[in-house]
């Protein structure tokens, strides 16, 4: 007897065919999601701005005072005060500012307003350059700038003037000596400097 071999084959299942997802479909879904997100975000931001605007309007309307009609007051007679003499100040009570003089020097004929001057603080004390500026302006000088010097080690006043304006050196020195002690005065200011003269006020 021959044994028959029975070939029992277990049924093999073929794998389910994969469905191909169309790439166009995926791109369309992504595009729709992006558009929806942009729309939602835009509306959210606009609604927030609208709420801020409404709160600003409410705040400003609450803070503005309401105007109500009131009765118009009728004028009444008032007593006129009798004039009284006020005491005039004595010269020692009120300091008199020094008037600005004619910028043209009587002796030399030089016009101080034609000389541009930079004043620098070389002492380190606050307000020194401003005080010097005010002082020179009373003579009619054209003070174009004030500031601090490179260092605060200067003693008294140093004057530097451009060689093209050297005729003003003695006049500027004499004017400054009415208020300050001038230690050095030279006509070697570099030609590229922003003004015609440099005055450094030290300690």
C-alpha positions as CSV (number, residue, x, y, z in Angstrom):
1,X,0.0,0.0,0.0
2,X,1.3,3.1,-0.9
3,X,0.9,5.8,1.3
4,X,-0.3,8.7,-0.4
5,X,1.0,11.7,0.8
6,X,-1.6,14.1,1.1
7,X,-0.4,17.4,0.7
8,X,-2.5,19.5,2.8
9,X,-1.6,22.9,2.0
10,X,-2.7,25.5,4.3
11,X,-4.5,28.1,2.5
12,X,-2.2,31.0,2.0
13,X,-3.7,34.3,2.1
14,X,-2.3,36.7,-0.3
15,X,-1.5,40.0,1.4
16,X,-4.2,42.5,0.9
17,X,-3.4,44.8,-1.9
18,X,-2.2,48.1,-0.6
19,X,-4.3,50.9,-1.6
20,X,-2.3,53.6,-3.2
21,X,-3.0,56.9,-1.7
22,X,-2.9,59.5,-4.3
23,X,-0.3,62.1,-3.6
24,X,-2.5,64.8,-4.9
25,X,-5.1,64.0,-2.3
26,X,-2.5,64.3,0.5
27,X,-1.4,67.7,-0.9
28,X,-4.9,68.9,-1.1
29,X,-5.7,67.9,2.5
30,X,-2.5,69.7,3.7
31,X,-3.4,72.8,1.7
32,X,-6.9,72.9,3.1
33,X,-5.6,72.5,6.7
34,X,-3.1,75.4,6.1
35,X,-5.8,77.6,4.7
36,X,-8.1,76.8,7.7
37,X,-5.4,77.5,10.2
38,X,-4.5,80.8,8.6
39,X,-8.2,81.8,8.6
40,X,-8.7,80.9,12.2
41,X,-5.4,82.6,13.2
42,X,-6.4,85.8,11.3
43,X,-9.8,85.9,12.9
44,X,-8.3,85.3,16.3
45,X,-5.9,88.2,15.9
46,X,-8.5,90.5,14.5
47,X,-10.9,89.7,17.3
48,X,-8.2,90.4,19.9
49,X,-7.5,93.8,18.2
50,X,-11.1,94.6,18.1
51,X,-11.5,93.8,21.8
52,X,-8.5,96.0,22.6
53,X,-10.0,98.8,20.4
54,X,-13.3,98.5,22.1
55,X,-11.7,98.6,25.6
56,X,-9.8,101.7,24.5
57,X,-13.0,103.3,23.3
58,X,-14.8,102.4,26.6
59,X,-11.9,103.7,28.7
60,X,-11.7,107.0,26.8
61,X,-15.5,107.5,27.0
62,X,-15.4,106.7,30.7
63,X,-12.6,109.1,31.3
64,X,-14.1,112.0,29.4
65,X,-16.1,114.3,31.6
66,X,-19.8,114.7,30.7
67,X,-20.8,118.2,29.9
68,X,-23.9,119.3,31.7
69,X,-25.8,122.5,31.3
70,X,-25.5,124.8,34.3
71,X,-27.0,128.1,35.1
72,X,-25.1,131.1,33.8
73,X,-23.9,133.2,36.7
74,X,-24.8,136.8,36.6
75,X,-22.0,139.3,37.2
76,X,-22.0,141.1,40.5
77,X,-20.3,144.3,41.4
78,X,-17.0,143.8,43.0
79,X,-15.1,146.3,45.0
80,X,-12.1,147.7,43.3
81,X,-9.0,147.5,45.4
82,X,-7.3,150.7,46.2
83,X,-3.9,151.0,44.6
84,X,-1.1,150.8,47.1
85,X,2.5,151.7,46.5
86,X,4.8,148.7,46.5
87,X,8.3,149.4,47.7
88,X,10.8,149.5,44.9
89,X,13.8,147.1,45.2
90,X,17.0,148.6,46.3
91,X,20.0,148.1,44.0
92,X,21.6,145.7,46.4
93,X,18.5,143.4,46.5
94,X,18.4,142.7,42.8
95,X,21.5,141.7,40.8
96,X,21.6,143.6,37.5
97,X,22.7,141.5,34.5
98,X,25.6,142.8,32.5
99,X,24.2,144.2,29.3
100,X,25.5,142.9,26.0
101,X,28.0,145.4,24.7
102,X,28.7,146.3,21.1
103,X,30.6,143.4,19.6
104,X,33.0,145.9,17.8
105,X,36.0,146.8,19.9
106,X,36.5,150.6,20.0
107,X,40.3,150.3,20.2
108,X,41.1,147.7,17.5
109,X,37.9,147.9,15.4
110,X,37.6,144.1,15.5
111,X,34.1,142.6,15.4
112,X,33.8,140.0,18.2
113,X,30.8,138.4,16.5
114,X,33.0,137.4,13.6
115,X,35.1,135.1,15.9
116,X,33.5,131.7,16.5
117,X,34.6,130.3,19.9
118,X,34.3,126.8,21.5
119,X,34.5,126.7,25.3
120,X,35.6,123.6,27.2
121,X,35.5,122.7,30.8
122,X,39.0,121.8,31.9
123,X,38.3,121.9,35.7
124,X,35.8,119.1,36.1
125,X,33.3,121.3,38.0
126,X,29.8,121.3,36.6
127,X,28.7,124.4,34.7
128,X,32.1,125.9,34.1
129,X,31.8,125.9,30.3
130,X,28.3,127.3,30.4
131,X,29.3,130.1,32.7
132,X,32.2,131.0,30.4
133,X,29.9,130.9,27.4
134,X,27.5,133.4,29.1
135,X,30.4,135.6,30.0
136,X,31.8,135.8,26.5
137,X,28.4,136.3,24.9
138,X,28.1,139.5,26.9
139,X,30.9,140.8,24.8
140,X,29.2,139.7,21.6
141,X,31.4,136.7,20.8
142,X,29.9,133.9,18.7
143,X,30.1,130.9,21.0
144,X,29.3,127.9,18.8
145,X,29.9,125.0,21.3
146,X,30.6,124.1,24.9
147,X,31.7,120.8,26.3
148,X,34.4,119.1,28.4
149,X,38.1,119.2,27.6
150,X,40.2,116.0,27.1
151,X,41.1,116.1,30.8
152,X,40.4,118.1,33.9
153,X,44.0,119.0,34.8
154,X,44.0,122.5,33.4
155,X,45.0,125.4,35.6
156,X,43.3,128.8,35.0
157,X,42.4,129.6,31.3
158,X,44.1,128.4,28.1
159,X,43.3,130.2,24.8
160,X,44.1,128.7,21.4
161,X,43.2,130.5,18.3
162,X,43.8,129.8,14.6
163,X,46.6,131.6,12.9
164,X,44.2,133.2,10.4
165,X,42.4,134.9,13.3
166,X,45.5,135.7,15.4
167,X,44.6,139.4,15.4
168,X,41.8,138.6,17.9
169,X,44.1,136.9,20.4
170,X,45.0,139.9,22.5
171,X,41.3,141.1,22.5
172,X,40.0,137.7,23.6
173,X,42.7,137.5,26.3
174,X,41.9,141.0,27.6
175,X,38.1,140.3,27.7
176,X,38.6,137.0,29.5
177,X,41.0,138.6,32.1
178,X,38.1,140.6,33.4
179,X,36.8,137.4,35.0
180,X,39.5,134.8,34.7
181,X,43.3,134.4,35.0
182,X,44.8,133.5,31.6
183,X,47.8,131.3,31.8
184,X,48.5,130.5,28.1
185,X,47.4,132.0,24.9
186,X,48.7,130.8,21.5
187,X,47.7,131.2,17.9
188,X,48.5,127.5,16.9
189,X,45.0,126.0,16.9
190,X,44.8,123.5,14.1
191,X,43.1,124.7,11.0
192,X,40.6,121.8,10.9
193,X,39.1,122.7,14.3
194,X,35.4,123.5,14.2
195,X,35.7,127.1,15.4
196,X,38.2,129.9,15.2
197,X,39.1,129.9,18.9
198,X,39.2,127.4,21.7
199,X,39.0,128.5,25.4
200,X,39.6,125.9,28.1
201,X,38.6,127.0,31.5
202,X,40.6,125.2,34.3
203,X,40.6,125.3,38.1
